[in-house]
Amino acid sequence: MRTETLLKTIYFAGMFLEVLLRLPYDRERRRRRREESRVTGTERAALAALSLGSLVLPLLHSLTGWLRFADYQTARKWRAPLGGAGAALMAAAVWLFWQAHRDLGPYWSPSLEIAEGQELVTRGVYSRVRHPMYSSQLLWSLAQPLLLQNRVAGPSGMAGLLLFLLLRVPAEERLMEERFGAAYRAYRARVGALLPRLPCGLPRPPAGQPPVAQGSAP
């Protein structure tokens, strides 16, 4: 198998694996009633931007020759090492994606929704970052140009993600603050959004404090 084909296969295998990992959580979500839903035109635009960058353009690159003009002109000897780095980032992205779903449990939603009885989850990876699924997508967008070695299909994931974050995160933060109030403000003060916050002397919550769970993700 050619290196280019292998790297494309790894990319879409990672995507397929994430779909499989999400299935049980999607089934659970469909069984729970929703107290509130904020699916707006902005929300749909955010998801469309993410899909365009991480799925549509990669498919166009992989299944047609339309983007061949933008392929990297790197020496052949560098293609496999770059792809290996991309595969490692992809593995990290898939692991974080799975772990975030596992920690969030039944409260995951692909849209801005509040499930009946939803709590504010601060355990597991949520004790390090508030939006670990978006952190996973950030790792994915870093892996994408290493696996899809094309100047259009490669960076398109990061471009789509940046637009998604610009449109989605502020709305999600508002929803969480309205739902959980002071508890979410305190959580936001001590935990970073996409990257772990550097220690700065802020007091940690007392041991035994009940887990308090945001839930939407692409």
DRENDO-1510 file (C-alpha; in Angstrom, 1 decimal, always signed):
<recs>
REC; n; res; u; v; w
REC; 1; MET; +0.0; +0.0; +0.0 .
REC; 2; ARG; +1.3; +3.4; -0.9 .
REC; 3; THR; +2.2; +5.7; +2.0 .
REC; 4; GLU; -0.4; +8.3; +0.9 .
REC; 5; THR; -3.2; +5.7; +0.8 .
REC; 6; LEU; -2.1; +4.3; +4.2 .
REC; 7; LEU; -2.3; +7.7; +5.8 .
REC; 8; LYS; -5.7; +8.5; +4.3 .
REC; 9; THR; -6.9; +5.1; +5.6 .
REC; 10; ILE; -5.6; +5.9; +9.1 .
REC; 11; TYR; -7.5; +9.3; +9.0 .
REC; 12; PHE; -10.8; +7.8; +8.1 .
REC; 13; ALA; -10.3; +4.8; +10.4 .
REC; 14; GLY; -10.0; +7.2; +13.3 .
REC; 15; MET; -13.2; +8.9; +12.2 .
REC; 16; PHE; -15.0; +5.6; +11.9 .
REC; 17; LEU; -13.8; +4.6; +15.4 .
REC; 18; GLU; -15.1; +7.8; +16.9 .
REC; 19; VAL; -18.5; +7.1; +15.4 .
REC; 20; LEU; -18.5; +3.6; +16.9 .
REC; 21; LEU; -17.4; +4.9; +20.3 .
REC; 22; ARG; -20.2; +7.4; +20.4 .
REC; 23; LEU; -23.0; +5.1; +19.5 .
REC; 24; PRO; -23.9; +3.9; +23.0 .
REC; 25; TYR; -23.9; +7.4; +24.3 .
REC; 26; ASP; -26.1; +8.6; +21.5 .
REC; 27; ARG; -28.6; +5.8; +22.3 .
REC; 28; GLU; -28.6; +6.9; +26.0 .
REC; 29; ARG; -29.1; +10.5; +25.0 .
REC; 30; ARG; -32.2; +9.7; +22.9 .
REC; 31; ARG; -33.8; +7.9; +25.9 .
REC; 32; ARG; -33.4; +11.0; +28.2 .
REC; 33; ARG; -35.8; +13.9; +28.1 .
REC; 34; ARG; -34.4; +17.4; +27.3 .
REC; 35; GLU; -35.2; +20.3; +29.6 .
REC; 36; GLU; -33.8; +22.9; +27.2 .
REC; 37; SER; -32.5; +23.0; +23.6 .
REC; 38; ARG; -30.8; +25.9; +21.8 .
REC; 39; VAL; -30.4; +24.7; +18.3 .
REC; 40; THR; -30.1; +27.9; +16.3 .
REC; 41; GLY; -28.9; +28.9; +12.9 .
REC; 42; THR; -25.5; +29.8; +14.5 .
REC; 43; GLU; -25.3; +26.4; +16.0 .
REC; 44; ARG; -26.0; +24.7; +12.7 .
REC; 45; ALA; -23.4; +27.0; +11.0 .
REC; 46; ALA; -20.8; +25.9; +13.6 .
REC; 47; LEU; -21.4; +22.2; +13.0 .
REC; 48; ALA; -21.4; +22.8; +9.2 .
REC; 49; ALA; -18.0; +24.5; +9.4 .
REC; 50; LEU; -16.6; +21.6; +11.4 .
REC; 51; SER; -18.0; +19.0; +9.0 .
REC; 52; LEU; -16.7; +20.9; +6.0 .
REC; 53; GLY; -13.2; +21.1; +7.3 .
REC; 54; SER; -12.8; +17.6; +8.8 .
REC; 55; LEU; -15.0; +15.5; +6.6 .
REC; 56; VAL; -16.1; +17.0; +3.3 .
REC; 57; LEU; -12.8; +18.4; +2.1 .
REC; 58; PRO; -10.9; +15.3; +3.2 .
REC; 59; LEU; -13.3; +13.1; +1.3 .
REC; 60; LEU; -12.9; +15.3; -1.8 .
REC; 61; HIS; -9.2; +15.0; -1.5 .
REC; 62; SER; -9.2; +11.3; -1.0 .
REC; 63; LEU; -11.9; +10.2; -3.5 .
REC; 64; THR; -11.1; +12.6; -6.4 .
REC; 65; GLY; -8.1; +14.3; -8.0 .
REC; 66; TRP; -9.6; +17.8; -7.7 .
REC; 67; LEU; -7.2; +18.9; -5.0 .
REC; 68; ARG; -4.2; +17.1; -6.3 .
REC; 69; PHE; -2.7; +20.5; -7.3 .
REC; 70; ALA; -2.3; +21.3; -3.6 .
REC; 71; ASP; -0.5; +18.1; -2.5 .
REC; 72; TYR; +2.7; +18.7; -0.5 .
REC; 73; GLN; +5.9; +18.8; -2.5 .
REC; 74; THR; +7.9; +17.3; +0.3 .
REC; 75; ALA; +10.6; +14.7; -0.3 .
REC; 76; ARG; +9.3; +11.1; -0.3 .
REC; 77; LYS; +11.5; +10.2; +2.7 .
REC; 78; TRP; +9.6; +12.7; +4.9 .
REC; 79; ARG; +6.1; +11.5; +4.2 .
REC; 80; ALA; +6.1; +8.5; +6.5 .
REC; 81; PRO; +7.7; +10.3; +9.5 .
REC; 82; LEU; +5.1; +13.1; +9.1 .
REC; 83; GLY; +2.4; +10.5; +8.8 .
REC; 84; GLY; +3.7; +8.7; +11.9 .
REC; 85; ALA; +3.4; +11.9; +13.9 .
REC; 86; GLY; -0.1; +12.4; +12.6 .
REC; 87; ALA; -1.1; +8.9; +13.6 .
REC; 88; ALA; +0.2; +9.5; +17.1 .
REC; 89; LEU; -1.8; +12.7; +17.4 .
REC; 90; MET; -4.8; +10.9; +16.0 .
REC; 91; ALA; -4.5; +8.1; +18.6 .
REC; 92; ALA; -4.4; +10.8; +21.3 .
REC; 93; ALA; -7.4; +12.5; +19.9 .
REC; 94; VAL; -9.5; +9.3; +19.8 .
REC; 95; TRP; -8.5; +8.4; +23.3 .
REC; 96; LEU; -9.5; +11.8; +24.7 .
REC; 97; PHE; -12.7; +11.7; +22.7 .
REC; 98; TRP; -13.5; +8.3; +24.3 .
REC; 99; GLN; -12.5; +9.3; +27.8 .
REC; 100; ALA; -14.5; +12.5; +27.6 .
REC; 101; HIS; -17.6; +10.6; +26.7 .
REC; 102; ARG; -17.0; +8.0; +29.4 .
REC; 103; ASP; -16.6; +10.7; +32.1 .
REC; 104; LEU; -19.6; +12.7; +30.8 .
REC; 105; GLY; -21.8; +9.6; +30.6 .
REC; 106; PRO; -25.5; +10.1; +29.7 .
REC; 107; TYR; -25.3; +13.9; +29.5 .
REC; 108; TRP; -23.5; +14.1; +26.1 .
REC; 109; SER; -25.4; +15.9; +23.3 .
REC; 110; PRO; -24.3; +17.0; +19.8 .
REC; 111; SER; -26.1; +20.2; +20.3 .
REC; 112; LEU; -26.6; +22.9; +22.9 .
REC; 113; GLU; -29.1; +21.0; +25.1 .
REC; 114; ILE; -29.7; +20.4; +28.8 .
REC; 115; ALA; -30.9; +16.9; +29.7 .
REC; 116; GLU; -33.4; +16.2; +32.5 .
REC; 117; GLY; -31.5; +15.9; +35.8 .
REC; 118; GLN; -28.2; +17.0; +34.2 .
REC; 119; GLU; -25.3; +17.7; +36.6 .
REC; 120; LEU; -22.1; +19.6; +36.1 .
REC; 121; VAL; -19.4; +17.0; +35.6 .
REC; 122; THR; -16.0; +18.0; +37.0 .
REC; 123; ARG; -14.4; +14.5; +37.3 .
REC; 124; GLY; -11.9; +12.7; +35.1 .
REC; 125; VAL; -10.7; +14.7; +32.1 .
REC; 126; TYR; -13.3; +17.4; +33.0 .
REC; 127; SER; -11.1; +18.2; +36.1 .
REC; 128; ARG; -8.4; +19.3; +33.7 .
REC; 129; VAL; -10.3; +21.1; +30.9 .
REC; 130; ARG; -13.9; +22.2; +30.5 .
REC; 131; HIS; -14.3; +21.1; +26.9 .
REC; 132; PRO; -12.2; +18.0; +26.5 .
REC; 133; MET; -14.1; +16.9; +23.3 .
REC; 134; TYR; -13.1; +20.1; +21.7 .
REC; 135; SER; -9.5; +19.5; +23.0 .
REC; 136; SER; -9.8; +16.2; +21.2 .
REC; 137; GLN; -10.9; +18.0; +18.0 .
REC; 138; LEU; -7.9; +20.3; +18.4 .
REC; 139; LEU; -5.5; +17.3; +18.5 .
REC; 140; TRP; -7.4; +15.9; +15.4 .
REC; 141; SER; -6.9; +19.2; +13.5 .
REC; 142; LEU; -3.2; +19.0; +14.3 .
REC; 143; ALA; -3.1; +15.4; +13.0 .
REC; 144; GLN; -5.0; +16.2; +9.8 .
REC; 145; PRO; -2.4; +18.0; +7.8 .
REC; 146; LEU; +0.2; +15.3; +8.7 .
REC; 147; LEU; -2.1; +12.5; +7.5 .
REC; 148; LEU; -3.7; +14.3; +4.6 .
REC; 149; GLN; -0.7; +15.9; +3.1 .
REC; 150; ASN; -2.5; +18.5; +1.0 .
REC; 151; ARG; -2.5; +22.3; +1.4 .
REC; 152; VAL; -6.3; +22.4; +1.2 .
REC; 153; ALA; -7.6; +19.3; +2.9 .
REC; 154; GLY; -4.9; +19.3; +5.6 .
REC; 155; PRO; -5.4; +22.7; +7.2 .
REC; 156; SER; -9.1; +22.8; +6.6 .
REC; 157; GLY; -9.8; +20.9; +9.8 .
REC; 158; MET; -8.1; +23.7; +11.9 .
REC; 159; ALA; -9.9; +26.4; +9.9 .
REC; 160; GLY; -13.3; +24.7; +10.5 .
REC; 161; LEU; -12.5; +24.1; +14.2 .
REC; 162; LEU; -11.6; +27.7; +14.8 .
REC; 163; LEU; -14.9; +28.9; +13.3 .
REC; 164; PHE; -16.7; +26.2; +15.3 .
REC; 165; LEU; -15.1; +27.3; +18.6 .
REC; 166; LEU; -15.8; +31.0; +17.8 .
REC; 167; LEU; -19.5; +30.3; +17.3 .
REC; 168; ARG; -20.1; +27.4; +19.7 .
REC; 169; VAL; -18.1; +27.9; +22.9 .
REC; 170; PRO; -19.5; +31.3; +24.0 .
REC; 171; ALA; -23.0; +30.0; +23.6 .
REC; 172; GLU; -22.2; +26.8; +25.5 .
REC; 173; GLU; -20.6; +28.8; +28.3 .
REC; 174; ARG; -23.6; +31.0; +28.6 .
REC; 175; LEU; -25.9; +28.0; +28.8 .
REC; 176; MET; -23.8; +26.3; +31.4 .
REC; 177; GLU; -23.6; +29.5; +33.5 .
REC; 178; GLU; -27.4; +30.0; +33.3 .
REC; 179; ARG; -28.0; +26.4; +34.3 .
REC; 180; PHE; -25.4; +25.9; +37.1 .
REC; 181; GLY; -24.8; +29.5; +38.2 .
REC; 182; ALA; -22.1; +30.0; +40.8 .
REC; 183; ALA; -20.9; +26.4; +40.6 .
REC; 184; TYR; -20.1; +26.8; +36.9 .
REC; 185; ARG; -18.4; +30.2; +37.5 .
REC; 186; ALA; -16.2; +28.6; +40.2 .
REC; 187; TYR; -15.4; +25.7; +37.9 .
REC; 188; ARG; -14.5; +28.0; +35.0 .
REC; 189; ALA; -12.2; +30.0; +37.3 .
REC; 190; ARG; -10.1; +27.0; +38.1 .
REC; 191; VAL; -10.2; +24.9; +34.9 .
REC; 192; GLY; -9.0; +25.9; +31.5 .
REC; 193; ALA; -11.3; +25.7; +28.4 .
REC; 194; LEU; -9.3; +23.5; +26.0 .
REC; 195; LEU; -5.9; +23.3; +27.7 .
REC; 196; PRO; -5.1; +22.6; +31.3 .
REC; 197; ARG; -4.6; +25.7; +33.3 .
REC; 198; LEU; -1.2; +26.3; +34.8 .
REC; 199; PRO; -1.1; +26.1; +38.6 .
REC; 200; CYS; -1.7; +29.6; +40.1 .
REC; 201; GLY; -2.5; +29.0; +43.7 .
REC; 202; LEU; -6.3; +28.8; +43.3 .
REC; 203; PRO; -7.9; +26.6; +46.0 .
REC; 204; ARG; -9.1; +23.2; +44.9 .
REC; 205; PRO; -12.6; +22.1; +45.8 .
REC; 206; PRO; -12.9; +20.2; +49.1 .
REC; 207; ALA; -12.5; +16.4; +48.9 .
REC; 208; GLY; -15.8; +14.6; +48.6 .
REC; 209; GLN; -17.5; +17.4; +46.8 .
REC; 210; PRO; -20.2; +15.9; +44.6 .
REC; 211; PRO; -19.5; +15.8; +40.9 .
REC; 212; VAL; -21.0; +18.8; +39.5 .
REC; 213; ALA; -21.8; +17.9; +33.9 .
REC; 214; GLN; -21.8; +20.0; +30.8 .
REC; 215; GLY; -22.8; +18.0; +27.9 .
REC; 216; SER; -22.7; +19.2; +24.3 .
REC; 217; ALA; -20.1; +18.3; +21.8 .
REC; 218; PRO; -19.7; +18.0; +18.0 .
</recs>
